[in-house]
Amino acid sequence: QLDADNYETDPCLKEIRRAENYSWMDIITIHKDKLPNYEEKIKTFYEEHLHLDDEIRYILDGSGYFDVRDKDDKWIRISMEKGDMITLPAGIYHRFTLDENNYVKAMRLFVGEPVWTAYNRPADDFPARKQYMKFLAEEAS
């Protein structure tokens, strides 16, 4: 159980960061009054894409949705709220959107230096995508 109100001193979060080697972090607030180029960013986050590294998000306040594709390429919506953490594996197609509250404050975690590059679908030729698809095939068998 993570303590989003005391994330700076939460021993559970500290242990997760140590165990997973999440050496870099920052905080993003997605709200029209807090995020520069808000409208453009919201559209970018909602465009279906993948990353070449895992995407780790810890919701400190507010709420929103991550949509991911299942093995049959159908959407699965994951509701995220304060205290939730998610790791999206490299190569998974996904998107993010706010809910009706139009606000989320999230910690972004990375192994090593952050890489912000999103590759919009189709991006099936990347090794990260091929590795993810191989993982799905192995899980199915």
Rosetta blueprint (number, residue, H / E / L):
1 Q L
2 L L
3 D L
4 A H
5 D H
6 N H
7 Y L
8 E L
9 T L
10 D L
11 P H
12 C H
13 L H
14 K H
15 E H
16 I H
17 R H
18 R H
19 A H
20 E H
21 N L
22 Y L
23 S L
24 W E
25 M E
26 D E
27 I E
28 I E
29 T E
30 I E
31 H L
32 K L
33 D L
34 K L
35 L L
36 P L
37 N L
38 Y H
39 E H
40 E H
41 K H
42 I H
43 K H
44 T H
45 F H
46 Y H
47 E L
48 E L
49 H E
50 L E
51 H L
52 L L
53 D L
54 D L
55 E E
56 I E
57 R E
58 Y E
59 I E
60 L E
61 D E
62 G E
63 S E
64 G E
65 Y E
66 F E
67 D E
68 V E
69 R E
70 D L
71 K L
72 D L
73 D L
74 K L
75 W E
76 I E
77 R E
78 I E
79 S E
80 M E
81 E E
82 K L
83 G L
84 D L
85 M E
86 I E
87 T E
88 L E
89 P L
90 A L
91 G L
92 I L
93 Y L
94 H E
95 R E
96 F E
97 T E
98 L E
99 D L
100 E L
101 N L
102 N L
103 Y L
104 V E
105 K E
106 A E
107 M E
108 R E
109 L E
110 F E
111 V L
112 G L
113 E L
114 P L
115 V L
116 W L
117 T L
118 A L
119 Y E
120 N E
121 R L
122 P L
123 A L
124 D L
125 D L
126 F L
127 P H
128 A H
129 R H
130 K H
131 Q H
132 Y H
133 M H
134 K H
135 F H
136 L H
137 A H
138 E H
139 E H
140 A H
141 S L
